[in-house]
Amino acid sequence: MYDCVLFDIDGVLVDIRKSYNATIKRTVEYMLKFIIGRSFRTLVTDQIILKFRQSGGFNNDTDTSYAITLAILANQPKNIPQGRRFLAKVAKNADESGYVSVEKFLALYDINKWKKVLVYPGSVKDSMLARVFDEIFYGSELFRKQDHLEPKYRTTGRPLIKNDKLTVTARTMKKLNKMFKGNLAIVSGRSKLAAEYSLRPIINYFNSDACVFLEDEKRVYAKPHPFAIKHAMRVMNAKTAIYAGDSVEDLLMARHAEKAAGVKIVFVGIYGNSPEPNKTIDKFKQERVKAIIKSVNQLPNIINKVHRE
């Protein structure tokens, strides 16, 4: 019934709560301590991160780190609960334009001086925040491979990419690969390096020519831009697709691609790796997502059921 299956990685194939989410928390903590000398160790929670992602504009976790850091610098709280309440307010007013919408919301707090300090968006070479994020996530060895720079900041400790937890089984991927005759591709905000590192047991099940790793592409192509899906489907000569994603950005990207390329994409919402599964389910229902499942491992059975019907 469909020509191919496309997969997001984070929250779909991999549980990132102790990797990417943890990197956001540590990056914000590091930056605030460095700039204003205050400790905000427990400020950022998975729930706050989810609020930003549900706005539709925060697939890039460095953007999320920037938005949170800027918000706290702009309106420095007396305590952690006050800071969390303000961040919830900021996230509520964010939209598909991501950190730009946050900057607009924070404009009344005179944020220009803080923007000059953070130098964002900027390359890892130019932006301290972007560099700290990558050093924490990748660790020294992979940071050198990804960014071709030497680590600069004291972000010692276990590289948080090592905390990625693969949640899809090789058995599932083997079934899907057979069902779709190899027409499986990754459409992810990650770099190719990060994807291959964490997906080693299953990476060979994907059509490598069709995969898109948006961290390695121009920022203009970031989700929810339809570029990645259009590329993947064009390479596989597909007119119909299933896209497994866990976020509003994924859903918007699929809808944009349908309009831009005149293709048919069935979006499958994955909620099992969410810090608040019920809220993620509710958001998918609100967006009228037809297929919502806990784990991508259920996908072969769902497809077979639909085919029989």
N, C-alpha and C positions, 0 to 999 in steps of 0.2 A: 504493500500500500504506500510505502514511502521509499525514497531513493537512498537516504542516508540518515545517520544520527550524528548530531553535533553535541559536544560536551563542554560545559564550563569545568574548571578544575576545582577551585576553592568552594567548599561547601557542598560539592557534588561528588567528585572523585576522591577528594581529600578533606578531612576535618582540620580546619585551620585555627581553631580556637586557642591552641597553645603555641601556634607559630605566628601567623600574620597578625591575629588579634593581639597576641602578647607583644609583638614588635611595635604595634601602634602605641600600646600602653607605655612601653619602655622608652620609645622615642619622645613621646610627650613629656614624660618624667625627666628625661635627660635634658631636653631643650629648656624646660622651665627652670630646672635647677641651675643650668648654665647661665641663663639670661637674667633671672631675677633672684636666684639664690634660695628659692623656697622649694620644699619637698612636696610633691603631689603624687606620691607613690600609689595611692589607692583611688585616685580620682577617676580614671577611665575604666569603665566596666564593659563587658560584652553587650549589655543592654543598650548602652549609649552608642557603641559602634553600630549596632543593628539599626538604631533610629536614623543614623546618618545614611546607612546603606538603603534603607527603605524610601529615602527621598528620590532615588533614581539617579543620583549623580555622583556616587562615591564608590565606584568599583575599584578605583585606585587607592590603595591603603596609605600611600604617602600623602595623597590629597586629604584623607581623613585626619592623619596626624597633623598636617598643617592647619586644617580648619579648627581642630580642637585647641592646638597650641595658640593660634591667633586669638581665638575667643577668650581664653583665660588671660592672655596678656592684655587684651583690650579692656576686660572687666574683671580685674583680679578679685577673687572671692576671699571672704574671711575664713572660710572653712570648706572642707570637702563636700558636705551636703549642699551648701550654697552653690558651689562650682558645678555639681552635677545637675542641679535644677536649671542653671543657666545654659549648660550644654544641651539639655533636653529642649529648651526654648529655641536655641540656635538651630538644632537639627529639625525641629518642627517647621521652621521657616526656610529650610533648604529645599532645593528643587533639582530638576534634571541638569541644571548648569553647574552643579557641584560646588566647588570651593568659591566660584565667582558669586554664587547666591549668598554664601556665608559672608564674603567681603562686603556685599551690598547691605546685608542686614546689620553688620557691625560698623558700618560707615559713621554712624552717629557717635561712636566712641573714639574717633580720631585715631585710626589704626595705621596711618601712613608710616610713622616711625617704626612700628613693629614689622610692617611689611618690608621695610628696608633692612631690618636686622635678619629676617628669615630668608630673604632673597628667593621667593617662591612664586610661581614655578621656576625652577632653575635646574640646570644639570647637576649631577652628583658632584661634579668638579667645582661648581660655583655655589651651590646651596648647601649650607651646613646641615639643614634638616634632612634633605634628601640623602646626604652622605651618611649621616648618623643612622637613618632608617636602614639603608643597605648594609652598613657594617654590622648592625645588630642582627639583621635577618640572615645574611649570607655567611657571616664569620669571615675571618681574614683570607683564607684560601679561596673560597668561592667569590668573595668581593673582588679580589684581584682579577679573577677570570671574567666576571661580569662587567666590571667598570674600568678595568685596566688602570687602576690606581693603587697606591699603597694605603692601607688603613691609617687614619689620621687621629681618630678620637679614642679615648679610653672606654671602649664599649666591650670590655672583656666578658668572657663567659661562653657558655655553649651556644653555637649558632642556632638561632631559633628555627631555621628551616629544618633542622633535625627533629623538631617536634611535630612536623607534618605527620598525619596519620592517614594512611591509605584506607579508604572505606569501601572501595569497589573490589570485588574478587576477580581473580583471573578467570574463574569459571564463567562469570557474567560476561566478561569481555570476549571470551572465546565464543559464547553463544551468539552475542550480537555481531561479532565479526563474521560468523558463518551466515547468520540471517541476512546481513546486508552486503555480503560478498566483499568485505573489506572496506566498504564505504563508511568509515568512522573517522571523525576528525575532532581535534581540540580547538575550541575558540575561547581563549582565556586571556585575562589581563596580566598573567605572569610572563616572565621571560622564558625563553626556550631552556636556558640553563636550569632555572628553578623547576620547570616542568619535568625535564628529563631526570633530574635528581630525585624528585619525590615519586615519580611514576615508573621507576625502573622496572618493576615486575610486569608492567602491562604496556609499556610504551610501544612495543612492536605491533600491537593490535591496531594502531592508528595509521591512517594514510598520511605520511609525513609531509608530502607536498601540499596537502590541503589544510594542514594545521596552521593556526595563526596565534602568535604570542605577542600580545599588544604592548607589553613593556618594552619590546624591541622595536616597535613601530613609532611613527610620528604621533605626538600627543593628540593631534586632530582626529585620529582614528580610534581614540579610546571609546569604550562603551559609554553610551548606547549607540554610537555611530554604527551603521550597518556594514561598514567595510569588511570586517572579519568574516561575517556570515556569507556575504556575497562572494568573497574570495574562495572560501571553503566549498561552497556549492558549485561554483564555476569550475573549479579544478576537478570535482567529482561528477561534473555534468548532471547535476541534480536539479530537479524542478520542485521536488517536495522534500521536506526534512522534518525530523524530530529534534528539538533542542532541549537538552536537560540543563536547567539552571536553577539557582537558588535565590536570585535577587530580582528586584524591580529593574535594575539595569539590564539584566539578561532578557527579561520579558520585553522591555522597550526596544532593545536591539533587534529582537526577533520581529517585532511589529514593524519597525522601521525598514528592515530588510524586505519584508513582504511587500511593502508599498514601493520601495525603491527598485526592486528587481522583478516584481511580478511573480513571485514564487509563493508556495504554500508551506508554512511552518507551523507545526503543532508544538506548542510549548508545554513541557512537563516540569512542574514545580517540585523541587526537592526540599524537604524541611527537616530531615533528621539530624543535620549537623548545626542547626540554628540554636543559639543560646535561649531562645524563646520560641519553641516550635508552634505553639498555639497562635502566637501573634503572626508568625510567618504564614501559617495556614490561612488565617483571617485576611491577611494582606493579599494573598493569592486569590482568595474567593472574591474579595473586593474588586480585584482586577479581572475577574471572570475567567480565571485560568481553569480549563476544563479537566486537566489531569494533574493531580497533586498526590505525590507519594513520599513515603518516609525515606526510602533508600533507592539509589540508582540500581541496586541489585534486583529490584522488583520490575525493572523496565522490560526485560524479555517476556515476562508473564503478562504484563499489561498490553504489550504489542500483540501477542498471540491472542489475547482475549478480544481485542478490538478487531483483529483480522477475522476471527471466527464469527463475530457479530456482523 
